[in-house]
Amino acid sequence: MSKLVRKVIGSLATVTLLSALMAAQGVSSGRYDSSIQEKVTQQLSSKKQFQNLQASVEDGIVTLRGTVGLFQDKLDAAKKIHKDDHVAGVRNLIEVQGPVVSDAQLQEKLAKKLRYDRVGYFDNAFNYLTLGVNDGVVTVGGETMNEVGRDSALAIVQRMPGVKDVIDEVKVSPVSLFDDDIRLNAVRALYRDPVLGKYAMDPSAPIRIVVDNGTVGLYGAVDSAMDKQIAGMRANQVFGAFRVENHLTVD
């Protein structure tokens, strides 16, 4: 038998084996469809926020359709169904049909909520977030000191009436003891300055200090161009800071 013939036979055997395995997996996944359907139907009907949802099951894949009032409800429905060991996946086609809120109103409400998020916590001054709203779709950007700050902000957005979808573009700063030292030194340098100390008075509107691998970014609004200049000077004096990016705006 020639080498070419052996290769062809081997390839055909591999294809046959893969087809058999895929068919077996399909049968294995599909054998639980009826029990999954029954359980999913019970789970959805037991929760008031899910009562406008319908589910279909094929080969272990659950497809969710219908409407909910909040974007968070859409996420929760898929999460709840995915907990079943026999569910191979969830196709989330749920639509959010809550109250109609204009993009401008939604932006204003979210900005106010996020401004007061994490107030009283250590990481408050080290989180900087941006918002964009287009036809109810909210894009959240910026950078947070840790995952807690990012997740807290996203939770606020996902639970806001009028939000249809959420795009997460928030970056989490890398874990670094070196950066932590810079953060502390930067806070002391800025807020111990007699001119800049006033920005520590309102914890919901501090000068936000983002530190990423030795680079210090200053964000937020200050009262004057002089305050912005002084803040940049103080940040540049922080030991260990490689570079300072002064993004402060004059209110």
C-alpha distance (Angstrom), angle and dihedral (degrees) to the residues before:
residue distance angle dihedral
M1 . . .
S2 3.78 . .
K3 3.78 123.7 .
L4 3.83 91.6 -115.8
V5 3.82 92.6 53.4
R6 3.80 91.0 49.3
K7 3.82 89.9 51.7
V8 3.80 92.0 50.0
I9 3.81 92.4 48.7
G10 3.79 90.6 47.2
S11 3.82 91.5 50.7
L12 3.80 91.9 49.0
A13 3.80 90.7 49.5
T14 3.81 90.9 51.2
V15 3.81 92.3 49.9
T16 3.81 91.1 48.1
L17 3.80 91.4 49.5
L18 3.82 92.9 48.7
S19 3.80 91.1 48.2
A20 3.78 90.3 50.8
L21 3.79 91.8 49.0
M22 3.80 92.4 48.8
A23 3.78 91.2 48.7
A24 3.79 90.6 48.9
Q25 3.80 91.0 50.1
G26 3.80 90.4 49.9
V27 3.80 91.4 51.7
S28 3.80 90.5 45.3
S29 3.82 92.2 51.3
G30 3.78 93.8 42.7
R31 3.80 95.9 51.2
Y32 3.82 90.0 76.7
D33 3.82 96.8 45.9
S34 3.81 96.0 104.0
S35 3.80 94.2 47.8
I36 3.82 91.1 45.0
Q37 3.79 90.4 50.3
E38 3.78 91.9 51.8
K39 3.79 93.9 47.1
V40 3.81 94.2 45.5
T41 3.80 91.5 49.9
Q42 3.80 90.4 52.8
Q43 3.81 92.4 47.2
L44 3.78 93.4 51.2
S45 3.79 95.3 45.2
S46 3.81 91.7 50.6
K47 3.81 93.3 63.4
K48 3.79 121.0 66.9
Q49 3.81 93.6 -146.8
F50 3.83 90.7 54.5
Q51 3.80 99.5 48.2
N52 3.82 93.3 102.1
L53 3.80 91.6 56.0
Q54 3.78 129.6 101.0
A55 3.79 128.7 -165.4
S56 3.78 135.0 -159.5
V57 3.80 126.6 -172.3
E58 3.79 130.1 -150.8
D59 3.81 124.6 167.7
G60 3.78 90.5 -17.4
I61 3.82 93.8 -52.5
V62 3.81 113.4 123.3
T63 3.80 117.0 -152.3
L64 3.79 114.8 -159.6
R65 3.80 121.5 -157.8
G66 3.77 136.0 168.3
T67 3.79 135.8 64.4
V68 3.80 138.1 -62.6
G69 3.79 133.4 -175.6
L70 3.81 99.6 -126.4
F71 3.78 134.1 37.0
Q72 3.81 88.2 -129.2
D73 3.82 89.0 60.3
K74 3.80 88.9 57.2
L75 3.80 90.7 53.9
D76 3.81 93.2 44.0
A77 3.80 93.0 51.8
A78 3.80 93.0 55.1
K79 3.80 91.9 43.4
K80 3.79 92.0 51.4
I81 3.81 93.5 50.7
H82 3.80 93.9 45.1
K83 3.81 91.3 61.5
D84 3.82 91.3 76.7
D85 3.81 109.4 101.7
H86 3.82 92.2 -139.9
V87 3.82 94.7 52.6
A88 3.81 107.9 102.5
G89 3.80 94.3 -170.1
V90 3.79 146.3 -27.7
R91 3.80 125.8 -121.0
N92 3.80 104.8 -157.6
L93 3.83 110.6 -154.6
I94 3.81 95.2 153.1
E95 3.80 116.6 138.2
V96 3.80 123.6 -143.6
Q97 3.80 110.3 -131.9
G98 3.77 104.7 170.3
P99 3.79 126.8 138.0
V100 3.80 117.9 -39.6
V101 3.80 109.1 -109.0
S102 3.80 124.3 174.3
D103 3.79 117.3 -117.7
A104 3.81 90.8 -116.3
Q105 3.81 92.8 53.0
L106 3.78 91.9 45.0
Q107 3.79 91.5 50.1
E108 3.80 91.3 50.3
K109 3.80 94.6 48.0
L110 3.78 93.7 47.2
A111 3.81 93.4 45.9
K112 3.79 90.2 54.0
K113 3.81 92.7 47.6
L114 3.79 93.5 47.9
R115 3.79 91.9 46.0
Y116 3.81 89.6 64.3
D117 3.80 96.0 38.5
R118 3.82 114.7 116.6
V119 3.82 92.3 7.4
G120 3.78 106.8 158.6
Y121 3.79 93.8 27.4
F122 3.79 125.3 107.8
D123 3.79 94.9 -117.9
N124 3.82 95.7 52.5
A125 3.81 96.6 100.2
F126 3.81 91.6 43.7
N127 3.82 97.1 59.1
Y128 3.79 122.5 86.3
L129 3.81 120.9 -178.1
T130 3.79 135.0 -176.5
L131 3.80 128.9 -160.1
G132 3.77 134.5 -153.2
V133 3.82 124.7 177.3
N134 3.79 125.2 -168.0
D135 3.82 121.0 167.9
G136 3.79 90.4 -25.2
V137 3.81 93.8 -49.9
V138 3.80 108.4 123.7
T139 3.80 121.9 -155.1
V140 3.80 113.6 -161.6
G141 3.81 116.9 -163.2
G142 3.77 139.7 159.3
E143 3.79 130.1 82.1
T144 3.80 133.9 -75.7
M145 3.77 131.0 -161.4
N146 3.81 92.1 -123.5
E147 3.80 143.6 -2.5
V148 3.80 91.6 -93.2
G149 3.80 91.2 65.4
R150 3.80 92.2 47.1
D151 3.81 94.5 46.8
S152 3.80 92.3 46.5
A153 3.81 91.3 53.6
L154 3.80 93.1 46.7
A155 3.80 91.2 49.3
I156 3.81 90.0 56.1
V157 3.80 92.0 50.7
Q158 3.81 94.7 44.7
R159 3.81 91.8 53.2
M160 3.80 96.6 47.1
P161 3.84 113.6 110.9
G162 3.79 110.8 -118.8
V163 3.82 96.2 34.4
K164 3.81 109.7 124.9
D165 3.80 99.6 179.2
V166 3.81 139.4 -4.5
I167 3.80 128.4 -139.4
D168 3.80 112.5 -162.2
E169 3.81 113.2 -149.0
V170 3.81 96.6 150.6
K171 3.79 114.4 134.2
V172 3.80 119.4 -147.0
S173 3.80 114.0 -142.5
P174 3.81 115.0 -117.3
V175 3.79 116.8 -99.0
S176 3.79 106.9 -102.4
L177 3.80 133.2 154.0
F178 3.79 86.9 -158.5
D179 3.82 90.9 57.8
D180 3.82 90.4 45.5
D181 3.80 89.8 58.4
I182 3.79 90.1 50.1
R183 3.81 90.9 50.9
L184 3.79 92.6 53.6
N185 3.79 93.2 44.7
A186 3.80 91.1 48.0
V187 3.81 93.0 51.4
R188 3.80 90.5 50.6
A189 3.80 93.2 45.7
L190 3.81 93.6 50.6
Y191 3.79 102.9 38.5
R192 3.80 96.6 40.9
D193 3.78 88.7 58.7
P194 3.84 108.5 102.3
V195 3.80 91.6 -132.9
L196 3.81 98.2 44.8
G197 3.80 98.2 39.8
K198 3.82 90.3 91.4
Y199 3.82 90.4 70.2
A200 3.78 89.3 67.5
M201 3.81 90.6 60.5
D202 3.83 95.4 77.6
P203 3.81 108.6 48.4
S204 3.80 91.0 -167.5
A205 3.81 92.4 61.2
P206 3.79 109.8 36.0
I207 3.76 127.1 148.2
R208 3.78 96.9 -89.4
I209 3.79 115.0 -133.5
V210 3.80 117.1 -158.1
V211 3.80 115.6 -172.9
D212 3.79 119.8 -170.1
N213 3.82 119.4 170.9
G214 3.78 93.0 -30.3
T215 3.80 96.3 -43.6
V216 3.81 113.5 119.7
G217 3.80 118.7 -151.5
L218 3.82 120.8 -168.7
Y219 3.81 117.2 -154.6
G220 3.78 137.4 172.7
A221 3.79 136.8 58.4
V222 3.81 127.5 -60.8
D223 3.78 131.8 -171.6
S224 3.79 99.8 -115.1
A225 3.78 146.1 9.4
M226 3.80 88.0 -109.5
D227 3.82 91.0 57.9
K228 3.78 89.5 51.2
Q229 3.80 91.1 50.4
I230 3.81 93.3 47.9
A231 3.82 91.1 48.7
G232 3.80 89.8 53.2
M233 3.78 91.6 48.9
R234 3.81 93.0 50.0
A235 3.80 92.0 47.8
N236 3.80 90.7 50.9
Q237 3.80 89.0 55.9
V238 3.83 92.7 57.7
F239 3.80 111.1 115.9
G240 3.80 112.3 -116.0
A241 3.80 97.5 17.8
F242 3.81 109.4 133.2
R243 3.78 96.5 -169.5
V244 3.82 138.9 -1.3
E245 3.81 123.3 -144.5
N246 3.79 110.7 -166.2
H247 3.81 108.2 -156.0
L248 3.80 95.7 158.8
T249 3.78 115.8 136.9
V250 3.80 126.7 -148.8
D251 3.80 110.3 -118.9
